[in-house]
Each structure stands twice: as C-alpha cells, then as structure tokens.
Amino acid sequence: MSVKSDRWILRMCREQGMITPFEEKLIREVDGRRVISAGLSSYGYDLRLAEDGFRVFSPIASAEIDPKNFDERSLIEAPSRAAEDGSQYWLLPPHSYALGVTVETFNIPRNVIAICMGKSTYARSGLIVNTTPLEPGWRGRLVLEFSNSADLPIRIYANEGIAQVTFFESDEDCEVSYADRTGKYQNQTGLVTPKL
C-alpha cells in the first residue's frame, strides 16, 4: 500500500469522478483575494468547508452528548460573518467543538482508503481537525469535526482549504467495502450527526 501522487489523484478524478467538484491545481487566490489553499497538492487534496453546514456544540438545550442517541439540540448554527475582504467565516469559541461539511463529494474506489487530516495553517492557530478515514466504497460529502484548543476564538473560513485528504491504494480489493455493508453514512449530502 502506498501513498498516491497528484498524477494518480488527477487521473482518478478525471476518469472515475473520485472528487467532485475537483480543482486540478492548488488555489491560493479567488477574485483577487488570498485564500487558504485548496485543491490538488503533491500527495493529497486540500478540501474546502461548505457554507451550508457549520454547527457548534452548545449546552443550552442539552445536558450531555450521547452518540448512541444523539440529541440534535446539542448543536446550534453559528452565524456566518463577512471579513473585510469579503471572505465568509464562522467564529469557533475557545475550547469548543463543531461540525462542518465539505464542498466536495467523494467517491472512494474499492481498493483505496483515504485519511483526512488538518492543515498546518489552522493547526498553528489552535484548530484541531479530527483525523477521519474515508473507507473503500464510501460516497458522500465528508463531515468534519473541529476542536478549538486555543484560548481565543478562531475564524474558520467557508469555501477555503480546511483539511487535506491523503489517498492510499491497496494491491487488492477489500472483501467487504463500506458500500457492501450499507454503511450508515453512505451517500450523505449534508451535515449528518452521529448515528447508531
């Protein structure tokens, strides 16, 4: 099993639609303003956080978080804000936790597993993006989990790079893929909370 290069990722996206929408180059500027990089990189893909799903955990309406019986009231929608340059962002309060969803939809091949990790720009600001696997045969928009470990609020920008996915290809197909076992998060199109 080896990590896959930009050439392989580009080919898989063109031929098999592995990532949609797909940016063939690393984007660092949009409409004349600097952005946190997104798109194809040397050995991965820098994905973006979508505008349609960012929610923060709050104790206002719920006393605990039970992943086996999740109370949707545990999450509140954070208001979107506009920066001076027109960028859209949310504020994640200190020592808080949030969920978001990617712009991109993934279609992971049967002999591939991908790992999502945080980007250095955000990590150096105190934001932790949980490491998340994208299993063989999984399809959908990826739900991301964020933790602010800093003592200050962190701006999290919409439609800009938030995390990187690295792809690993096996020399054989798995016996049972995520799609074969009808995984509970298959084909998710928005922010999906914990399911049992």
N, C-alpha and C positions, 0 to 999 in steps of 0.2 A: 504494500500500500504506500503510495507516495502522494505528496502534496502536488496539486496541479497548477500549472503556469497560466499566465494571461492568454497565451495562444490556445490552450485547451479550453479555458473558460469562454473565450470568444467563439470558438468553433461550436461548443455545446449550446451556446445561446443562439447562434445563427441557425444551426441545424435542428435543435431539439427544443428551443424555447425554454431553456433552463431558468432564465431570469427575464421577467417582463414587468415594466419597461426596462430596457438594458442600455446603459451608457458605455459605449465602446472605448472611451478614454476617460482618464481621471479629470473630473470637472472641478475647477478651483475658483471659477468666476461665473456669475449669472447676471445678465443685464447690467454689466459694468460694476457689480459689487462682489467683493471677496466672499467666498463661502467655505465652509468646512468641507474638504474634498469628498467627492462621491464618484462612483463608477469603477471601472476596471483598473486594478493595480497589478503589480508584478505577479503576486501569488495569491490573489484574492479579489474580492469585490466589496467596495465600500457602499453599503446600503444607506437609504435615507428614511427618515422618520416622517410619516404621513401626517397631514393636517387633520384627518378625520378620526383620530383616536389617541388621546393622551389623557389618562385619568390618574389621579393621585389618591393613595390610601388616606382615609381620614377616620378618626374615632368618633365623629359627630353622631352617626346613626347606627354604629355597630360596635359591640364591645370586644369582639375577637375576630380573627380570620381563621376559618375552618376550610381547608382545601377540599374536604370531602362533602361539604355542604356550604358552598360559598354564598355569602350574602352580598348581592350587588350593591347594597347601600354602603359597603365598605369603601367604595370608590366614588370620587367626585370628579366632575370635569373641571379641569384647570382652564381659566380664561386665557385665550391667545392674546398676545401683545404684539405691537409693532416696534421694531428698533428704528433708530434714526435713519438707517439706510434702506428701510422698507422690509427688512427680513422679519418673518413671523417667528415668535418663540413663546415658550411657556417658562414660568419660574418653578423650579422644584425646591421647596423649602429645605432648610438644613435637616439632616438626619431623617429624611422621609423617603418614601418608596413610591414608584409609579409604574404604570404600564403604558406602552405605546405600540403602534403597529407600523410596519414598513410600507413604503410606497410600492416596493417591488413584490411581485408574486413569484414564488419559487416552484420549480418542478424538478425535484431531485431524482436523478436516474437510479435504477435498482442496484447498481454496483458502486454507488457513491454515498459517502457521508460527509456532511459539511459541519463546521463548527463556527459559531458566531461569537466574536469577542469585541470588547470595547476598543475605541480608537484612542490613540495617545493624547490627542488634543483635549478630549473630555476627561480621560484618566488623570491628567495633570491638573485638572480643575476640581477633582474630587468626586467625579461621577463614576460609578461602577455599573457597567452593563454586564448582567449575568451571562456567563458562558452557556450557550444553548446549542444542542445538536439539531441539525436538520437531517432527519433519518432517511434511509433509502426508500424511495417511493412516495415520500411526503410531498404534498402540493398545498400551496396557500400563501397567504401573507403572513409573515413572521411576527408574532407578538414578542416584544422586547420588554425586559424588566430592568428598571433603573433604581439605583440607590445613591442618594447624595450623602457622602461621608464627610462633607465639609461643614464648617460652622456658619457658612453663608449660603444664601440661595444661589442656584446655578441656572443660567439660561440654557434651555435646550431648544435648538432651532429646528423648525419644520422644513422639510424638503432639502435638507443638507445632510452630509455624512454624519452618521451616528455610531456605526459599528462596522466591523469587517467580517465577511464570511470567507473561510478558507475551505477548499474542497480536497477530499482525499478519495482516490479511486482504488477499489479492490481489484485483484486479478480474477475474481469470480463473483457472480451474482449471489446475493444472500438467499437463503432458503425461504424466508418469510419476510416480506417487506412491510413497511408501515401501511401501505395501501392494502396489502393482502389481509392484514389483521383488522382492517377498517378502523384505524386509529381515530381517537376521539377528536383530534384537532385537524383531521384531513379536510382540505378544501376550505379552510377558514378564510373569510374575506374581510374581516374587520377585527376589532379588539375582542378577543374571546377570553373570558375569565376561567379559572380552574374548573375542571370537570372531573367527575369520578367515573 
